[in-house]
Amino acid sequence: MALENPALNERSFQRGIEEADAETRSMSAIGTYAITGLLLLLVVAAAAFGWSQVEIVTVNGQEEALAPAWTWLAFFVTFIVAIVGAFAYKAAPITSILYALGEGSLLGIASRYYDLRFDGIVSQALIATLCIFLAVYLLYTFRIVKVTPRFATGVLAAMGGFALLYLVVWLLSLLGVNFHFLYAPTPLGIAISVVIVIIGALNLTLDFAFIEKAAVAGAPRYMQWYGAYGLMLSLIWIYVSMLRLLALLRARQ
């Protein structure tokens, strides 16, 4: 994970503004949020498809989920689209839709696995994600939470710290070092998951601030799609983090 949202950052919007002609500078915050809603609908539709493609079989009297054969191909294509989408600003209307469909299908597959083990956990994660989004949006809109340079630096530093932590854990796991305590339903594992959700929520305020600033500065219309793409990334992050947190909490019961 990068130290900041790969889409919604200062350099991205500044470059978009510099590349735009005066006639095309018509980005609006409302338009960006409307497109975000459209992309999320595509994510949900694709997730429903991915969910339906998971086969449930019974092994030794216990139900098991089998991912469809195309899962790894979808993962690879979605990863490539995500990389391209982070830099190809003018292609955002295409890359954001492709990413929503690809990532949505993968989320549907993963969610089916979680739901098989913890009944009802997916709906709980969705409701929690929606509540977090609305709460953070209201806090930002009424300026209860102000995105100052120091605040932004703190959030980005926290994101960078966790990115470094998981990179080190991954590298050491290749050498056989076990960090099971980070993923197990232990107090430490749960506490880490809570912090990740909080950082994801705080990152939403940075997204709102960048979108608002870009709209005021007169970013081109296609940057609405780019901004929506970045906001979608943050919401997916929060959903996945909530799903993992709830799974850890349910596993302790």
WOWO-V633429 format. One record per residue. SS is DSSP state (A for helix, B for strand, O for the rest). NEAR is the number of other C-alpha atoms within 8 Angstrom. Layout:
ss: <SS	SS>
near: <NEAR	NEAR>
This chain:
ss: <O	O	O	O	O	O	O	O	O	A	A	A	A	A	A	A	A	A	A	O	O	A	A	A	O	O	O	O	A	A	A	A	A	A	A	A	A	A	A	A	A	A	A	A	A	A	A	A	A	A	A	A	A	O	B	B	B	B	B	O	O	B	B	B	B	B	O	O	O	O	A	A	A	A	A	A	A	A	A	A	A	A	A	A	A	A	A	O	O	O	O	A	A	A	A	A	A	A	A	A	A	A	A	A	A	A	A	A	A	A	A	A	A	A	A	A	A	O	O	O	A	A	A	A	A	A	A	A	A	A	A	A	A	A	A	A	A	A	A	A	A	O	O	O	O	O	O	O	A	A	A	A	A	A	A	A	A	A	A	A	A	A	A	A	A	A	A	A	A	A	A	A	A	O	O	O	O	O	O	A	A	A	O	O	O	O	A	A	A	A	A	A	A	A	A	A	A	A	A	A	A	A	A	A	A	A	A	A	A	A	A	A	A	A	A	A	A	O	O	O	O	O	A	A	A	A	A	A	A	A	A	A	A	A	A	A	A	A	A	A	A	A	A	A	A	A	A	A	A	A	A	O	O>
near: <6	8	9	10	11	8	12	15	10	7	6	10	13	9	8	12	12	6	6	10	7	5	5	8	12	10	15	11	10	6	9	14	9	8	11	13	8	8	14	10	8	12	13	9	10	15	15	10	10	14	12	7	9	12	9	8	8	8	7	4	5	6	9	9	11	8	9	8	5	6	9	7	7	10	11	8	9	12	8	8	11	10	8	9	13	9	8	8	11	7	8	14	10	7	12	14	10	10	12	13	13	13	12	16	15	13	10	14	14	8	10	11	9	13	11	10	6	9	8	7	12	11	7	8	12	9	8	10	12	8	8	9	11	8	8	12	11	8	10	12	7	7	7	7	8	7	9	6	6	6	9	10	8	8	11	10	9	9	13	12	8	8	11	8	8	8	8	8	9	8	8	10	10	7	6	6	7	6	8	6	9	8	7	8	11	9	6	8	13	12	8	9	12	9	8	9	11	8	11	11	12	10	10	13	13	10	12	10	9	12	12	10	8	12	12	8	7	10	15	14	11	11	14	14	14	14	12	14	13	13	12	11	9	12	10	8	9	12	12	8	11	13	12	9	11	10	11	13	10	8	7	7	4>
